[in-house]
Amino acid sequence: MRLLVLLGIWGCGGASEPSSTASGAREEAASPPDGKQIFRHLTFGDEQKWTDQLRLQEVIAKAVDPKTALKVGLKVDSEALPPGILDTADLSSPATTVALLKLGAVVGVEGKVDDQDKLVSVGVTCALCHSTVDDSVAPGIGRRLDGWPNRDLDVGSIIALSPAVPEAEKKVLRSWGKGRYDRRRSIDKANGAVLIPPAYGLKGVAAETYTGDGPVSYWNAYVAITQMGGKGDFDDERINVALDSTPDLVTPRLPALRDYQLGLAAPTPPAGSFDSAAAEKGRVVFDRACASCHAGSAYTDSPKLHAPEETGMDPAYAARSATKRYRTTPLRGLWQHPPYFHDGSAATLADVVEHYDAHLKLGLTSAQKKDLVEFLKSL
């Protein structure tokens, strides 16, 4: 018998209608947004979690000034700011954070502010975890970079600000650290945060997630409904989850969201960031030692999946998934998002090469390892 998951503070709010559902209804009634708008600004009605359950609008208004927000990894979209506003803004005042939310400038966080400048609701979007900024104005403030993993974001600490979260749970949340999130804890109550992955370079990749549970729209639905707290329908017998919501604000938006994500190209390595001659030699090493799994233009053999022992990875996260296996990571934009592996156990690309040289008994020389690292940096 399948479990109808009622996730409480972690999920979709149970059977009662929360006060902020009107915002979700407005989304449903509005003209259909394009994929970019969905990715950046649509909450799918998840105010029912972040406002009604977690009451983060109260915390933000009282205690989260811009300096605190930047410290936990939130980003500010400089293109949403009026010219010169940061020159006079009080970055130690929570009122400034509310003003930034009113401008739509906090990446991945949507706030409703009334005529008296009171923050009445907050929700989150895909961009919270899967966008950052280029720091062109200041650290944490700049132009949006959609699809880039926000490895500065401390999701656990943000949720732990809620007065609705028990102290024991807050300790777990704060243990995750920056750039990590446990997207299964709300389902199985275990603890094991993994790295926030990139959402770019997914075109041509058949298994877009660490464990290959389903295509990108499957994962978008899973996260939007079971993690963000959006209103929608999600059903997967493999993990004993069945959730239904009326109206369904997620499913109709999945095609446009998918198309936008698949159009996000991996970032090109900066000029001078790798040794071109060494990378060419490393390509030869790669073709001999790595290409049987990291194949094709996407550098992955997905949808084929691998048992944890094949990869030498910790099996704990795979055991909590629908497939119990890991996919071969598509290699794109590697220079941009250290550390590596789903659990961040490899701090550098050199560590990645050492892991597989030892696990697969490749017998690479020191020179070959260095050349291979330069090739990986070139992708």
PyMOL commands that set and color helices and strands:
alter all, ss='L'
color gray80, all
select helices_A, chain A and resi 8-10+21-29+35-41+47-53+56-63+66-71+78-80+85-88+94-102+127-130+155-159+167-174+185-188+216-227+237-239+251-262+276-289+308-311+316-319+334-336+349-359+366-377
alter helices_A, ss='H'
color red, helices_A
select strands_A, chain A and resi 76-77+109-113+119-124+131-133+141-142+144-146+180-181+194-195+234-236+241-243+305-306+326-327
alter strands_A, ss='S'
color yellow, strands_A
deselect
rebuild
show_as cartoon
